[in-house]
C-alpha cells in the first residue's frame, strides 16, 4: 500500500484533479483507495457532494477531538472512501502549533487505520500553502506528487516545494520521495515545451515522463462528481492518468 500526497505551493495546478483521477486509475486496477481532503477550501469534498454540516464530522474532528480517521470516512461510489474537509480545518495551523506530536499526527492516525484496512492506498489532497496541514501530509506520505501546470509561475511554485522538502529532510533523516507531474500540457503552445525543458533541468529523474494533456473531459468530470474514468473512459485524459499510474508503479518496482 502507498501513501501519496499531492502538493504544490501554487493553486490552480490540477492538484485536486490529480488526486481524484489517480484514485480512479487505482480503482480501475482493483485497488482500494482512501482519499483525504486536507484543504480547507474542500474542493475534493465538494466534488464528492457530501460536505459535512459539522466540522466534527470532517478531518477537523481528527485534530480537534482525536476521532479515529476510520470514524470519519464516507463512501465514494466507484472510488473507495473519503475523509471530507471543512472550512474549520483552517484553524489547525493556529490552534495546534508545529511540534513533533502534531506534525506526526496524521502519520500515526493512518498507521492505526491501515491495520484495519490492509492493502488500501491513501491519496492526500493538500492545501496550496505550507503549514501544519501540509507538513502533516508530507510527514505521512511515502511519495509527494507535485503537479506543475505548464507555465512558469507554476514551475516556480514547484521549485519552492523542492526547497521546502530539502529543508525538511534533515528532520526526517531521509530523502522525501517526490515526482513532478506536468499538467494542462498543451502541445500547441511553445511555452509548454520551454517549461518542460526547464523542469528537466531542475528536477532531473524526478520529473515524470507522463504528462496530463489539456483536456475538456478532465475539466468536466468534477462537475458531475466523478473521475475521468467514469466520465469519459476513452478520453485522452483517462489514458494520461492510467499512464501516470503505470509509470509510478514501474518506479516503485525499480526502487
Secondary structure, DSSP 8 states (H G I E B T S, - for coil): --EEEE--SSSSSSHHHHHHHHHHHHHHTT--EEEEE--TT-HHHHHHT---SSGGGSHHHHHHH---GGGSEEEETTTEEEE---GGGGGHHHHHTT-HHHHTHHHHHHHHHHHHSTT-EEEEE--SS-SHHHHHHHHH-SEEEEEEESSHHHHHHHHHHHHHHHHHHHHHTS---EEEEEEEE-TT-HHHHHHHHHHHHHHGGGEEEEEEE--HHHHHHGGGTS-HHHH-TTSHHHHHHHHHHHHHHHHHHH-
